[in-house]
Amino acid sequence: MVEHTAAVLFGGIGGASVGYMRSKIEYGGKIHKFRLLCSIDYDPVACRNHDIITGENTAVVMDLFTREQYIDWHGHEPPPEWREATPWDMWVAFGNQIPYFLFTSPPCKGLSALLPKESAESKKYQALNQLTLRGIELSLRACLEYGGDVPAFIQMENVPRILTRGKALLKKIEKLLKKFGYEVNMRADHNLGEIGGLGQNRVRFLILARHEVQVPNFVYIPPKKALKTIGDIIGPLPIPGDTETGGPLHRLPRLEWKTWVRLALIKAGGDWRDLQNILYEQYRIIHEPRSGAWGVEDWNNTGRTVTSTAGPGRSNGVSALSDPRLSINGAGKANLYRVQSFEQPADCITGAVGPSNGAASISDPKLKYREGRHPGVYRIVGPDETAPCVTGTRFGSGAIAVADPKVMTKLHPDSYGVQEWDSASKTVRSASRIMQSAASISDPRVVNQYHDGAYKVNDWETTSPTVTTGSASAGSGKIISDPRISDRPGRYTDKYRMQSMDQPAATVTGVTDVQSGAQLVADVRMTCSPRSGTMGVTAWGQTSPTVTGSSDIHAGSSAVADPRPVPVDTDRGVWIIIAEDGTWHRPLTTYELAMLQGFDTHLPDGRPFQLEGCSDAKAREYIGNAVPPASAEAMGKVILLAAAKAEANVGFELSWEDIWVDSDSVEVPALVH
């Protein structure tokens, strides 16, 4: 086995290190692989996690800033114990030997298109950008001064926008490398997703420098692999929130209620801009109980599991029974749990002490009167209505509020982005919130109980589906898009007019149907003879009446006055809102983002993938900044193959593969990122 040494600069948590350590090829009867000398980074937490992820103690904590760059970046003098890194420090980190392959992934924040131009041009970020040159320069000086030679290969990874924002730096780097005898290739169209066969698109700028004396033969571009979908990657993973199986990074963020609602309204593959087109007044959120909730057990069958829940409707465990031992017939009391109308005469007052034995209850519509209350307090004006008089009052005292459907926040194009399950993921960045990136997914693994055709609206011109016995639109396709009600000149204004019971009727005409103007009325009278308990509403703190096998609000007291509040906009939690496409639009967990980057599901010590000593937001930053291990592995293989051929003195060969580095390499324009 032939081992080629490798060193990594700005190695972070070890994405590149893991990939290059995996690289292995066979050529000429020999196995070639890399042996990692070190991974240098200024962040001790990143270095600690690097060693946990790679399983080797090769991380070295070292700040590569010059003193001037340190002051420009941090805004103050360095602490007394800080000292500027020297070529000797680099040589010691390399283990007093020249690495065959040097990989560097310097900070890209100041070169990214995500940073405003004004900030990118500041002294602070210009100091950060200088690390691209500083790292290579220190390494070459260390190898030449103390080892008498230079690495055979040098590779640098960064964002594509470096071709424009870092143009001057790239000229200096190219000049430096050519001075030391390297052939240099700079391209900004390398898709690490295709190189590594990932579930995301990740276009990056790469420099590959080949030392002509040590490696006279060509290096070939890694073959492209098919991109996987997000579902291919996270489908086999544990359900989000299962931190026992997926580790602490697999918890869902506790977002505000309004954020969950926004995610549910955005179509799969869209982002915040889709909210502008939502007809928000047509939507409402309804509760869908889990399978088995409100279930009534049969007296003659085996019961389901007994859970710790306090009553019906709160679990799918057994909590109600159809008990034949209590006989209630037509002789039962008619006033149990009766809620009387505010506008009707009261029933006979008895000595009953509670609703369950006949005490009177009332549906009271009154708003508590307060002296001096303005008529416009808390008034919400629609965006399509004329505003009332503008006064000098504050909100809560009569000031105007508006139901504003516009989202005017200046967001990135993929803010609140909801990605599709069966498409490749967008680039995983270090942005830690769903408002900053497309970090949510349309997850189809939430199973609902709807039949095919539930809430289906049939087209007027197509064949109707099978007519079933479903009694509502939720059970079968009994809704149709009827084009026959159209606005046309001459149509009478009283067609389909619904009149109130407490208003004078419109003129009575001789028409016979509602389509032609026959009178309609909203009749508040209940003309049937309901059985005892019909439409009954049970108080939250009272014992429930008997649950029967035909429990329904029209057949008994099957409703409850639930005091639990609907979440307000700023309440934080994890809610499952099923979107119109039948999926759960939710944020990707940090664990899932790591899997999209190509990290292993488990660490070398057997634990689920996790990062220690940092917050969840910082963990996302570390993961987003990492080089995908699978991409590094693929690039490492072509470098090892070139090294093996150089060792075998293969100077020229014919190949179908595209050459990565030759004397005629052409610079490719930058892509926007």
N, C-alpha and C positions, 0 to 999 in steps of 0.2 A: 504493500500500500504506500502511495506517495502522498505526503501531507504538504499542502501549500499554506503558508501562514497568512493570516488576514488581521487587519486592525480596522476599527470603526470609530469615526469621530462623530460627536453629537448623536450618540447611539440611543438615547432615550430609554424606553422600557425594553428594547431588544428585538423589535420586529425584524430588522435587517440581520442582526446577529443570529437569530433562530433560523432564518432562511438560508444564510450562507453556510451555517453549520450543517444543515440538512443536505446541501448540494453534494452530489457524488456522481462520478461518471467512470466508465470502464473504457480504456483505450490501450491497444497493444498489449493486452493481457495484464494490465495494471489497473488498480483502483486508485482514482485521484479524488481527494477531498480537501476541505479547508480545516485548519486548526486556528481557532480564535485566540489572538494574543491579548487583546484588550478592547474595551468599549469605553470611550472617554465622553463624559458629560458633566456639566457643572452642577446638576441637580442631584443631591444625595438620595432623595426619595426615588427618582427615576432609576438611579444606579442600583438601589436596593431591589427594586422590582425587576430590573434587568437580570440580576443573578437568580432571582426566584423563577423567572420564566424560562431562562436558558438552562438552569440547573448547574451552572458553572460560576465560579467567583472570578470573573474577568473584568468587572466594571471598575473604572477608575474615576474618581471625582476630581475634576480639574476645570478651572475657569480659563478659557482661552482669550479673554479680553486683554487688550493692552490697558494700562492705567487710564489713558485718555478716553478710550472707548468705554471703560467701566463707568467713569464719571458722567459721560454723555448719556449712557443708557439709564443708570440708576439715579442720576441727579445729585449725587453726593460722593464724597471721598470714600474709598474702600476702607473696611475695618483694618486695624493694625496687623492682624494675623494674615491678611490677604497679601499675596505676592504674584507678580506677573509670571505667566508660564514661559519657559525657555525651551530651546531645542533639547537640552539635556533632560528636562522633565519628560518630554515626549519620548526620548530614547529609553529612559527607564520604564515608562509605561509600555513601550513595545517589547520589553523584556530583553533589552540590549541586542536586538536583532532587527534586520530590515524586513518588514512585512512584504510578502510577495504581492498582496492585493490590499489597497487602501480604499475604504469606502467612507464617504462623508455625506451627511445629510444636515447641513447647517440650518438655523432658524429661517423660516420663510415668511414670518408675519409681516415684515416690512416690505416684502416683494409681492405679496398677494394682492389681487384685485379687490379682495374683501376689505382692505384697509383704504380709507379715503386718501386721495392723492396728497392733500395738504399734510396729513399725518405722516405719510410715507416719506415725504421730503424733509421732515424735521430732523434735527441733529440726533435725536434719540434713536430713531429707526435707521438712520444712516450708519450709526455706530453698530447696530445689530447686524446690518447687511455686510459689514466689513468682515464678519466671521467667515464668510464664504471663502475669501482669499486668505485670511489669517491662518485657518486650519491647515490648508494645503501647504502654505509657505513654511510654517513651523515644522511640518512633517518632512518635507523635502530637505530642509536644513539639517534636521536631526539625523536623517539617514545618510546624507552625504558627509557631514562632519564627523560622525562617530562610526559609520559603517562603510563608508567609501563607495556607496552605490545608492540607487533609488528603487522604489517599488516597480514591479513589472507592469502593473495595472493600477490606475487611479480612476475611481468612479464617483460622481457627485449627483445627488438627487435634490430637486427643488420644484417650485411651482412654475408653470409655463410663463407667467408674467415677468419672470426674471429677465427674459430676452429684451424687454423694454425698460422696466424699472431698474434693472441691474446691468444695463448694457455696458457701462464703463467698467464695472467689476469683471464681467465676462471677458472683456478684451485683455485686462490685466492677467486673468487666470490663464487664458489661452497663450499669451506671450510667455508667461512663466513656465508652463508645461512644455512648450516647444523649445524653450531655452535648455531644458533638461533632456531633450531628445525624444519627446513623445509625439505620436500622431494623435490628433484630437478630433473627436466628433461631438457636436452639440446639437441636440434636437429636442423640440418641445412637444412632440406628438406621440410619445411613448405612452400607451395605455397599460398601466400596471394591472388593470383588471383583466385584460386579454392575455397579458404575459403570464399571469398567475392563475387564470381560470377562476376568477373571483365572482362574487355576486354583486359587484358594483363597477361602475365606470370610474377610473382614477387616472386621468391624463396627467402626466408629469414631464418635467424637463430633466434630461439626463446628459451628463458629460461622461464619455468613456475615453480614457487616454491610454494608449498602448505604447510601451517603450520599444522602439524599433529594434534596438540591439538585442534585447532579451527575448522579444517575441516578434520575429520577422514575418510570421504568417498572419493571416486574417483572423478576425473575430467575427462571428456571424450573429445577426439579430435573433433573439429567442423566438421560436415559433409561437403564433397566436393560438390561444385556446378559446373555446366557446364560453361566452359569459353565462353564468348561472343566474337564476332569478332569486329574488329575496326569499320566496317561499322555499326554494331548494335548500337555502342555507338555514333559515330559522324554523322551517317546518318540523324537523326532527328534534328541535330543542325543547326543553321543558316549557310548560305554559308560563307566561310572564307572571312574576310574583312568587313563583316557587323558588325561594331562596335556599331551601335545603338541598335541592338538586342542582340548581343553576348558580348557587353562590350569592353573595351579598350584592353583586352588581346586577342581578336579574330582577331587582324590585322595580315596580312601576313608579314613576314620579307622581307625587300628590299635586296635581294641577288644579287650577281654579275651575269651578263648574262651567263658567262661560267659555273657557278654553276647550273643555270636552265637547261642548255644544258646537263650537266653531269647527272642530275636527270632524264631527259627525256630519256637518252640512257640506264640507268640502268633498268633492267627488274624488274617487281614487285616481291618482296620477296628477291631481291639481294642487293648488296652493292657495294662499290668502286672497289672491285676485279673484278667485271664483266666488268669494263671499259677496262681491259687488252685484252678482247676478242672481242671488238667492231671493225668492219671493217669500220673505221670512214670515209674513202674516198667514201663509198657508200651512205652516208647520206647527206641530205640537209634539211634546215628548210624553209618551204613555208608559206606564209600568207594565212590564211583562214578567209575571211570576215564573219561577222555575218550575220545571216539570214535576207534577205531583202536589204543588201548593194548593191548598184548599181541598185536598183529596179527602173523600169520605170512605172509610173502610167498610167492606161488606161483612156482615155479621158472621157469615159462614166460611169466610176465607182467612188465610194466614195474613197477619198484619205486616206492614213494612217496618223498617228499622225505627226504633224509638230514639229520638234525638233530644237535645237539651233545650229546644225552643219552647216558648211559653204558650203558644196557641196556634190556631189555624192560620194559614197564609204566610207564615214566617219561615217555613222550611218545607222540604219535601218528605220529611219523616211523618210517621203516623201521629195524628193529633185530633182526628174526628172519626166518629163511628155512626153507622146507621143502626140505632138500637131499637129493636122491635118491642122492648119491654115497657116502653112508655107510650101509652095510647092517647093521641090527641086527635079528636074528631071534630065534627061540626059543632059540638057543644062547647068548644073551647072559648075562652074570652076573646072578644073582638078588639079589645083596646090595648093589648100588650105591645109595648114598644111603638105605640102610635105617635107620630110627629104631626101635630096639627098645623094647618095653614094659618098664617097671620091674618088673612083676610076673611076667614070663616068663623062662624059662631063656635064657641068651645063646646066640647062634649061634657057630659055630666061629671061634676066633681065628686070623687069618692074619697075614701080614707086610705087609698093605696099610697105606699111610701116610696115607690121606685118605678121606673119605666117597665121593669120586668113583670110587675103585677098590676099595671093599669094606671100609674101616676101620669098626669098630663105632661107632655113635652110640646114645645113650640119651635117653629123655624122663624127666628126673629131677624127681620131684615134691617132693623134700625141701626144707623151709625150714631154712635154716642154724640150727643150735641155738646158743643163747647161755645161759650160766649165769645163773640168776635171772630169766629172762624170765617176766613175768606172763602168765597165759592170756588176759587180756582186753585185751592191748595192741592199740591201733588198732581196737577193736571198734566197729562202727557198729550202733546199735540202731534198729530200725524204729519209726516213729511209732505203729504199731498193736500193738507188743509191750510186755510188762512189762519194766521196767528191771531190770538186775542190781543187786547191792549197790553202794551209793554209798560210795566210799572217799575218802581225802584225797589221792590221787595226782593228778598232772598228766596232761594228754594226752600220749600216747607212753609212759606208764608204767602205763596201765590205767584212766585216767579215761574216763568214758562219753562217747561221741559219738553224736549222733542224726541220722538222715536226715530233716531237717525240711523238709516241702514248703511251709511257709507263707512268704509274703513279707510281712514285717511293716513294711517301710520305709514311712514316711509320704511318699507321692509324690503329685504332681499327677495329676489324672484321666487325662491322656494321656501319662504317663511310660511309656517303652518303647513308645509307640504305633506300630503298624504300619498305615499308611494304604493304602487300596485303590487299585489302578492306575486304575480307571475312575470314580473319584469325585473331587469337588473337594477340594483340599487344605484342611486346617485352617489357621488363621492362622499365618503365618511370624513367629516371635518371635525375640528376640535370644538366647534360650537356646542354648548352644553344644553341649550333650551330649544324646544320645538318652534318657538317664535323666531329663531335665527336660522333654521335649516329644515330640510325635508327629513325630519327624524321621526316620522310617524308612518304607520303602515295600515293598509286596509286588510285586516286579519279575518279570513273566512272561516276560522276554526270555531266561531261561536255558532252553535246549532240552535235554530229556532224551531218552533213547532208548527209553522205555517205549512199548509198543503200547497202544492203547485197551483197557481192561479189565485192565491189569496191576494186581495186588493187589486186584482188585475182589471185594467180598463181595456175592453175589447174595441178594436177598430170597427167603424161603421161598415167598411167595405170588405171585411174579411169574414171567413166562416167562423161561426161561434164555436167555442169549445163545448165539451159535453156538459149538459145541464145536470147538476147534481142536486142532492137534497140539502146542500148548505143553506142556512137561513140568513146569512149575512154576507156582506162583501168580503169579510175576512176569511170566509170559508170556501168561496167559489167565485168564478169569474162572472159575476152578475152585474157588472157595471159596464156601460157602453158610452163611447164618445159620440153623442148624438148631434149631428150637424144641423138638425132641422129647426133649432131655435136660433135664428139669426136676425140681426137688426136690419130691417128693411123699411123704406119709406112707406108711410101709411099705416104702420102697425099701431094698434090702439095701445094706450099707455097703461091700461088696467089688466093686461094679460099677466097671469100668475101673481096677481097682487094679493099679498097676505095682510089681512086687516086685523087690528087689535080688538079684543073684546070690549075694551072700555072707551072706544072711539066711535063716532057716528059712521054708519056704513056709507059706502060710495053709492052712486045711483044704480038702482037695480035695472038691469036690461033683460032682454029676452034670450040671451045666449044660454047654452046648455052645458058647456064644458069649460074647464079652466084655461085651455089653450086659446079660447076665443073671448075670454073676459068674464067668465062666471065667477061669482063671488067666493072668496076663501076667507076663513077666519081661524085665528089661533085660539082654539077652544081650550080653556083651562079646566073645564069640568071633566071629571072622571065619571063616565056613564056606566062603567061595568060594576059588578058587585064583587069586589076583591075579597079574597079569603083573609083570615086573621094573619097579621104580620106583613101583608103585601107592602112592598116599598119601605119596609122597616129599616131604620138606621140604629145600630147598636152602639151605645156609648163605649168609649175605649176602656173605661174603668169598671164596666159591668160584666157579669157572666153572660156568655153567649147563649142564646136559645138553642134548642135542639137542632143539630145539623142533619138535614134529610138528604135522601138520594136525589132529590130534584131541586136542590138549593139554587135559587136564582132570585134576583131582586123583585121579579114579578110574581114569585111564588112563596115568598117568605122574607124573614129578616136576614138578608144575606149581604147587608152593607154595614160598614163600620165608620164611625166618625174618627178618622185617623189624625191624631194631633201632631204627628211627626212632620216637621216643615220640609217643603221642597227646598233644595239647596239654593242659596242666593249666589249671585255671580262670583263673589269673592271666596266662597267656601272652597276649601282644598280637600281633595280626596281622590279616590280611584273609582270611577263610575263606568259601567258598560252601557254605552248608548249604541244600539244597532242602527246603522245608517240605512239609507234607502236601498243600497245595493246588498243588504243583508249581512254586512260584515261589521266588525268592530274597528273603527278608526282610532288607533291608539298610538302613543309614542313608542319608539323602539327603546328597549332597555339598553343600558350600557353594556351588558353582557352580549346582547345581540349585535351591537355595533362592533364589538371585538371579534365576533364570529364573521361578520361581513368583511372585516379587515384580514381574515384568514388565520387568526390565532387558534391554537388548539382549544378544545372544550375543557381540557383539564391540564393542570400544571404538572411538572415532573413528579411532585410529591403526592399526586393523586387527588388534590383538592380541585373543585371547579375553578375555572379561570377567574382570577381576582387580582386586584392591586391593593397593596398595603400602604398605610400611612398617608392617605390622601382622601379628599372629599370625592363625591360622585362626579361633580363638575370637573375637578382636576383630572380624574380618571378618564373622562371623555376627551379631555385635551390631550393627555398622553396617548390614548388610542388613536385619535384623529391625526396626530403628528407622526405616527409610526409608519415605517415602510412595511407593506404587507409581506409576511414571511414567505408565502407561496411565490410571490413575484421575485423576491430576492433569491429564492432557491432556483428559479428558472434562469435568472441572469447569471447566477453563480455557475450553473452547469456549462453555459457557453464559454465562460472565462476559463473554467477548468479544462474544457476540451481544447481551447487554444493553447493553454499551458502544456497539455500533454503532447500536442502536435509539435510545439516548439522544442520540447525535450527530445522528441523523436526526429528532429531536424526536417520536418515537413515544411518546405519553403514555398511550394506552389501546388495547388490542386484545383480541380474543377468542381463546382458545387451549384446546386439550384438555390441555396439559401442566400438571403440578402446579406451583404457585407456590412458590418456595423462600423468599423473604423478602417478607413484607407486614406490615401493621400488626396483623394478627390471628394472628401466628405462635404456635403452641402448643408448649410444651416437652414432649418425649417422655421417659418414664421411662428410667432407665439400664438397660442390659443388664449381666449379670455378665461381667466380663472382668478 
